[in-house]
Amino acid sequence: MGLTQSQACEQGYEVQVSRFPFQANGKALGLGDAAGFVKLVSDARRGEILGVHMIGPEVTELLPEYVLARNHELTLHEIVRSVHAHPTLSEALSEVAARPTSPGCK
């Protein structure tokens, strides 16, 4: 959903990227389906969500949270402050928002 890392760079955003593997999610491990990850592309200056890419268990159920957040211009901080119960797959959405790790443009 949204922009890819390359598209965000081409559009001039100060891109940051974070990834969270489902292997680190207790619910995914409990389901026996821990392959995959969530990748989040955001603007480093404002924390704006630019795009999200998900591969893994029940990602079609997880995607609407980020669609809603992007449509209402929520930031990474606001995602992190939202309740993501434990153990749930949705914890991955909070974890990835809490860890913007790498500069996205080279």
MARDRENMAR-685627 format. One record per residue: residue in three letters; x, y, z of N, C-alpha, C in turn. Coordinates in nm, 4 decimals. Example, Ala and Ser with C-alpha at 12.3 -4.5 7.8 and 13.67 -1.06 7.14 Angstrom:
2
residuo | n.X | n.Y | n.Z | ca.X | ca.Y | ca.Z | c.X | c.Y | c.Z
Ala | 1.3190 | -0.5690 | 0.7800 | 1.2300 | -0.4500 | 0.7800 | 1.3200 | -0.3300 | 0.7800
Ser | 1.2850 | -0.2250 | 0.7080 | 1.3670 | -0.1060 | 0.7140 | 1.2900 | 0.0030 | 0.7870
***
This chain:
106
residuo | n.X | n.Y | n.Z | ca.X | ca.Y | ca.Z | c.X | c.Y | c.Z
Met | 0.0854 | -0.1163 | 0.0000 | 0.0000 | 0.0000 | 0.0000 | 0.0899 | 0.1223 | 0.0000
Gly | 0.0534 | 0.2211 | -0.0808 | 0.1283 | 0.3457 | -0.0810 | 0.2515 | 0.3391 | -0.1684
Leu | 0.3515 | 0.4172 | -0.1322 | 0.4733 | 0.4291 | -0.2113 | 0.5734 | 0.3197 | -0.1777
Thr | 0.6486 | 0.2799 | -0.2789 | 0.7631 | 0.1943 | -0.2538 | 0.8779 | 0.2821 | -0.2063
Gln | 0.9826 | 0.2205 | -0.1579 | 1.1005 | 0.2943 | -0.1142 | 1.1570 | 0.3771 | -0.2303
Ser | 1.1669 | 0.3181 | -0.3475 | 1.2202 | 0.3882 | -0.4654 | 1.1314 | 0.5055 | -0.5052
Gln | 1.0015 | 0.4852 | -0.5057 | 0.9093 | 0.5936 | -0.5420 | 0.9198 | 0.7101 | -0.4449
Ala | 0.9297 | 0.6800 | -0.3153 | 0.9413 | 0.7855 | -0.2147 | 1.0702 | 0.8647 | -0.2339
Cys | 1.1778 | 0.7962 | -0.2658 | 1.3056 | 0.8648 | -0.2913 | 1.2945 | 0.9544 | -0.4133
Glu | 1.2342 | 0.9016 | -0.5199 | 1.2182 | 0.9789 | -0.6433 | 1.1332 | 1.1039 | -0.6215
Gln | 1.0397 | 1.0972 | -0.5273 | 0.9523 | 1.2112 | -0.4997 | 1.0150 | 1.3107 | -0.4023
Gly | 1.1377 | 1.2852 | -0.3588 | 1.2100 | 1.3817 | -0.2778 | 1.1894 | 1.3731 | -0.1277
Tyr | 1.1276 | 1.2680 | -0.0799 | 1.1107 | 1.2528 | 0.0646 | 1.2439 | 1.2161 | 0.1300
Glu | 1.2588 | 1.2530 | 0.2560 | 1.3710 | 1.2057 | 0.3374 | 1.3252 | 1.0715 | 0.3953
Val | 1.3562 | 0.9665 | 0.3253 | 1.2987 | 0.8344 | 0.3504 | 1.3722 | 0.7617 | 0.4624
Gln | 1.2939 | 0.6982 | 0.5475 | 1.3477 | 0.6023 | 0.6444 | 1.2682 | 0.4730 | 0.6280
Val | 1.3360 | 0.3633 | 0.6516 | 1.2762 | 0.2318 | 0.6311 | 1.2932 | 0.1505 | 0.7578
Ser | 1.1908 | 0.0750 | 0.7921 | 1.2026 | -0.0191 | 0.9030 | 1.1402 | -0.1513 | 0.8622
Arg | 1.1923 | -0.2576 | 0.9205 | 1.1430 | -0.3922 | 0.8925 | 1.1227 | -0.4666 | 1.0239
Phe | 1.0203 | -0.5494 | 1.0256 | 0.9975 | -0.6346 | 1.1417 | 0.9595 | -0.7741 | 1.0919
Pro | 1.0361 | -0.8763 | 1.1309 | 1.0084 | -1.0126 | 1.0850 | 0.8997 | -1.0796 | 1.1687
Phe | 0.8155 | -1.1572 | 1.1025 | 0.7147 | -1.2329 | 1.1773 | 0.7789 | -1.3402 | 1.2653
Gln | 0.9044 | -1.3749 | 1.2402 | 0.9754 | -1.4698 | 1.3260 | 0.9905 | -1.4164 | 1.4681
Ala | 0.9784 | -1.2858 | 1.4848 | 0.9893 | -1.2241 | 1.6175 | 0.8522 | -1.1964 | 1.6790
Asn | 0.7464 | -1.2481 | 1.6193 | 0.6096 | -1.2249 | 1.6674 | 0.5561 | -1.3539 | 1.7302
Gly | 0.5188 | -1.3459 | 1.8576 | 0.4734 | -1.4632 | 1.9316 | 0.3516 | -1.5309 | 1.8714
Lys | 0.2577 | -1.4548 | 1.8220 | 0.1364 | -1.5124 | 1.7633 | 0.1697 | -1.5893 | 1.6354
Ala | 0.2555 | -1.5315 | 1.5512 | 0.2960 | -1.5995 | 1.4281 | 0.3675 | -1.7306 | 1.4608
Leu | 0.4526 | -1.7266 | 1.5619 | 0.5204 | -1.8492 | 1.6041 | 0.4204 | -1.9516 | 1.6537
Gly | 0.3227 | -1.9080 | 1.7327 | 0.2193 | -1.9971 | 1.7845 | 0.1337 | -2.0573 | 1.6741
Leu | 0.1132 | -1.9828 | 1.5667 | 0.0367 | -2.0327 | 1.4529 | 0.1180 | -2.1287 | 1.3660
Gly | 0.2496 | -2.1297 | 1.3881 | 0.3369 | -2.2097 | 1.3039 | 0.3542 | -2.1499 | 1.1656
Asp | 0.3375 | -2.0195 | 1.1551 | 0.3454 | -1.9498 | 1.0270 | 0.4227 | -1.8195 | 1.0458
Ala | 0.5520 | -1.8304 | 1.0679 | 0.6321 | -1.7127 | 1.1014 | 0.7163 | -1.6617 | 0.9855
Ala | 0.6905 | -1.7103 | 0.8653 | 0.7644 | -1.6592 | 0.7494 | 0.7077 | -1.5226 | 0.7111
Gly | 0.7946 | -1.4328 | 0.6700 | 0.7495 | -1.3030 | 0.6228 | 0.7916 | -1.1877 | 0.7111
Phe | 0.7445 | -1.0695 | 0.6741 | 0.7870 | -0.9473 | 0.7427 | 0.6904 | -0.8338 | 0.7115
Val | 0.7080 | -0.7243 | 0.7845 | 0.6417 | -0.5979 | 0.7554 | 0.7532 | -0.4975 | 0.7264
Lys | 0.7429 | -0.4273 | 0.6156 | 0.8389 | -0.3219 | 0.5795 | 0.7613 | -0.1916 | 0.5731
Leu | 0.8109 | -0.0924 | 0.6419 | 0.7443 | 0.0370 | 0.6502 | 0.8345 | 0.1446 | 0.5908
Val | 0.7799 | 0.2225 | 0.5002 | 0.8499 | 0.3348 | 0.4383 | 0.7851 | 0.4617 | 0.4923
Ser | 0.8671 | 0.5496 | 0.5504 | 0.8118 | 0.6709 | 0.6104 | 0.9026 | 0.7904 | 0.5848
Asp | 0.8486 | 0.9080 | 0.6109 | 0.9232 | 1.0325 | 0.5968 | 0.9909 | 1.0636 | 0.7302
Ala | 1.1222 | 1.0743 | 0.7277 | 1.1993 | 1.0956 | 0.8506 | 1.1684 | 1.2290 | 0.9174
Arg | 1.1342 | 1.3302 | 0.8393 | 1.1106 | 1.4625 | 0.8973 | 0.9806 | 1.4710 | 0.9753
Arg | 0.8760 | 1.4132 | 0.9218 | 0.7443 | 1.4282 | 0.9843 | 0.6886 | 1.2990 | 1.0441
Gly | 0.7523 | 1.1852 | 1.0179 | 0.6992 | 1.0591 | 1.0657 | 0.5806 | 1.0103 | 0.9850
Glu | 0.5580 | 1.0729 | 0.8690 | 0.4448 | 1.0376 | 0.7831 | 0.4646 | 0.8992 | 0.7229
Ile | 0.3596 | 0.8205 | 0.7219 | 0.3613 | 0.6878 | 0.6628 | 0.3454 | 0.7040 | 0.5123
Leu | 0.4439 | 0.6559 | 0.4374 | 0.4415 | 0.6687 | 0.2920 | 0.3990 | 0.5386 | 0.2245
Gly | 0.4373 | 0.4264 | 0.2823 | 0.4028 | 0.2973 | 0.2242 | 0.4316 | 0.1848 | 0.3209
Val | 0.3632 | 0.0747 | 0.3011 | 0.3866 | -0.0445 | 0.3825 | 0.3753 | -0.1659 | 0.2922
His | 0.4615 | -0.2615 | 0.3176 | 0.4653 | -0.3850 | 0.2388 | 0.4665 | -0.5011 | 0.3380
Met | 0.3771 | -0.5961 | 0.3199 | 0.3636 | -0.7071 | 0.4144 | 0.3589 | -0.8398 | 0.3410
Ile | 0.4336 | -0.9342 | 0.3929 | 0.4289 | -1.0721 | 0.3463 | 0.4230 | -1.1571 | 0.4723
Gly | 0.3205 | -1.2391 | 0.4846 | 0.3125 | -1.3240 | 0.6023 | 0.1694 | -1.3604 | 0.6370
Pro | 0.1517 | -1.4149 | 0.7561 | 0.0209 | -1.4645 | 0.7975 | -0.0810 | -1.3517 | 0.8168
Glu | -0.1972 | -1.3697 | 0.7576 | -0.3113 | -1.2796 | 0.7775 | -0.2833 | -1.1331 | 0.7466
Val | -0.1904 | -1.1070 | 0.6549 | -0.1573 | -0.9669 | 0.6265 | -0.2758 | -0.8912 | 0.5652
Thr | -0.3659 | -0.9614 | 0.4984 | -0.4834 | -0.8926 | 0.4447 | -0.5713 | -0.8383 | 0.5565
Glu | -0.5629 | -0.8980 | 0.6736 | -0.6368 | -0.8495 | 0.7905 | -0.5630 | -0.7349 | 0.8601
Leu | -0.4328 | -0.7269 | 0.8418 | -0.3506 | -0.6249 | 0.9082 | -0.3408 | -0.4946 | 0.8281
Leu | -0.3458 | -0.5052 | 0.6976 | -0.3248 | -0.3891 | 0.6109 | -0.4194 | -0.2718 | 0.6374
Pro | -0.5476 | -0.2938 | 0.6663 | -0.6377 | -0.1788 | 0.6842 | -0.5943 | -0.0779 | 0.7912
Glu | -0.5222 | -0.1213 | 0.8931 | -0.4760 | -0.0255 | 0.9944 | -0.3861 | 0.0805 | 0.9314
Tyr | -0.2949 | 0.0388 | 0.8464 | -0.2054 | 0.1347 | 0.7824 | -0.2748 | 0.2141 | 0.6732
Val | -0.3719 | 0.1546 | 0.6047 | -0.4500 | 0.2300 | 0.5059 | -0.5238 | 0.3437 | 0.5766
Leu | -0.5881 | 0.3136 | 0.6868 | -0.6593 | 0.4146 | 0.7645 | -0.5631 | 0.5216 | 0.8163
Ala | -0.4494 | 0.4776 | 0.8682 | -0.3504 | 0.5722 | 0.9208 | -0.3002 | 0.6661 | 0.8108
Arg | -0.2736 | 0.6111 | 0.6943 | -0.2247 | 0.6960 | 0.5849 | -0.3335 | 0.7912 | 0.5367
Asn | -0.4548 | 0.7422 | 0.5260 | -0.5653 | 0.8271 | 0.4798 | -0.5928 | 0.9429 | 0.5748
His | -0.5631 | 0.9237 | 0.7021 | -0.5883 | 1.0290 | 0.8018 | -0.4598 | 1.0967 | 0.8484
Glu | -0.3519 | 1.0748 | 0.7733 | -0.2236 | 1.1404 | 0.7964 | -0.1701 | 1.1210 | 0.9376
Leu | -0.1864 | 1.0007 | 0.9897 | -0.1295 | 0.9688 | 1.1207 | 0.0203 | 0.9459 | 1.1059
Thr | 0.0916 | 0.9584 | 1.2163 | 0.2365 | 0.9408 | 1.2154 | 0.2745 | 0.8079 | 1.2789
Leu | 0.4023 | 0.7754 | 1.2670 | 0.4533 | 0.6538 | 1.3315 | 0.4280 | 0.6576 | 1.4819
His | 0.4475 | 0.7738 | 1.5403 | 0.4275 | 0.7897 | 1.6846 | 0.2836 | 0.7529 | 1.7239
Glu | 0.1888 | 0.7924 | 1.6425 | 0.0485 | 0.7637 | 1.6741 | 0.0169 | 0.6147 | 1.6592
Ile | 0.0821 | 0.5472 | 1.5659 | 0.0650 | 0.4014 | 1.5539 | 0.1197 | 0.3330 | 1.6786
Val | 0.2371 | 0.3747 | 1.7211 | 0.3003 | 0.3138 | 1.8386 | 0.2152 | 0.3341 | 1.9640
Arg | 0.1514 | 0.4490 | 1.9764 | 0.0703 | 0.4782 | 2.0949 | -0.0629 | 0.4039 | 2.0956
Ser | -0.1029 | 0.3448 | 1.9816 | -0.2276 | 0.2682 | 1.9747 | -0.2088 | 0.1323 | 2.0407
Val | -0.3166 | 0.0785 | 2.0918 | -0.3105 | -0.0517 | 2.1594 | -0.2983 | -0.1633 | 2.0567
His | -0.1982 | -0.2449 | 2.0743 | -0.1783 | -0.3670 | 1.9953 | -0.1604 | -0.4793 | 2.0977
Ala | -0.2671 | -0.5518 | 2.1232 | -0.2685 | -0.6529 | 2.2294 | -0.1653 | -0.7625 | 2.2055
His | -0.1297 | -0.8294 | 2.3144 | -0.0337 | -0.9397 | 2.3091 | -0.1022 | -1.0677 | 2.3541
Pro | -0.0851 | -1.1746 | 2.2872 | -0.0130 | -1.1950 | 2.1618 | -0.1059 | -1.1826 | 2.0421
Thr | -0.0721 | -1.0950 | 1.9499 | -0.1472 | -1.0800 | 1.8254 | -0.0502 | -1.0529 | 1.7107
Leu | -0.0946 | -1.0798 | 1.5915 | -0.0145 | -1.0463 | 1.4739 | 0.0001 | -0.8955 | 1.4591
Ser | -0.0999 | -0.8205 | 1.5071 | -0.0960 | -0.6744 | 1.4927 | 0.0179 | -0.6099 | 1.5715
Glu | 0.0751 | -0.6819 | 1.6641 | 0.1922 | -0.6288 | 1.7350 | 0.3044 | -0.5940 | 1.6369
Ala | 0.3120 | -0.6667 | 1.5271 | 0.4151 | -0.6396 | 1.4265 | 0.3992 | -0.4992 | 1.3689
Leu | 0.2757 | -0.4496 | 1.3617 | 0.2504 | -0.3157 | 1.3076 | 0.3048 | -0.2075 | 1.4004
Ser | 0.2919 | -0.2301 | 1.5280 | 0.3459 | -0.1364 | 1.6257 | 0.4982 | -0.1457 | 1.6321
Glu | 0.5479 | -0.2676 | 1.6302 | 0.6937 | -0.2888 | 1.6396 | 0.7677 | -0.2245 | 1.5224
Val | 0.7143 | -0.2401 | 1.4023 | 0.7822 | -0.1823 | 1.2862 | 0.7776 | -0.0294 | 1.2906
Ala | 0.6710 | 0.0270 | 1.3425 | 0.6600 | 0.1731 | 1.3531 | 0.7528 | 0.2286 | 1.4603
Ala | 0.7833 | 0.1483 | 1.5591 | 0.8687 | 0.1923 | 1.6691 | 1.0173 | 0.1884 | 1.6333
Arg | 1.0504 | 0.1281 | 1.5206 | 1.1904 | 0.1060 | 1.4871 | 1.2304 | 0.1551 | 1.3489
Pro | 1.2105 | 0.2821 | 1.3186 | 1.2636 | 0.3281 | 1.1894 | 1.4152 | 0.3209 | 1.1942
Thr | 1.4735 | 0.2381 | 1.1090 | 1.6133 | 0.2053 | 1.1276 | 1.7102 | 0.2611 | 1.0244
Ser | 1.6741 | 0.2536 | 0.8999 | 1.7760 | 0.2859 | 0.8020 | 1.7324 | 0.3975 | 0.7086
Pro | 1.8289 | 0.4790 | 0.6664 | 1.7975 | 0.5775 | 0.5643 | 1.7589 | 0.5044 | 0.4367
Gly | 1.6562 | 0.5519 | 0.3716 | 1.6033 | 0.4793 | 0.2588 | 1.6572 | 0.5174 | 0.1231
Cys | 1.7226 | 0.6321 | 0.1084 | 1.7723 | 0.6747 | -0.0229 | 1.9244 | 0.6775 | -0.0193
Lys | 1.9805 | 0.6409 | -0.1310 | 2.1272 | 0.6416 | -0.1388 | 2.1732 | 0.7358 | -0.2455
***
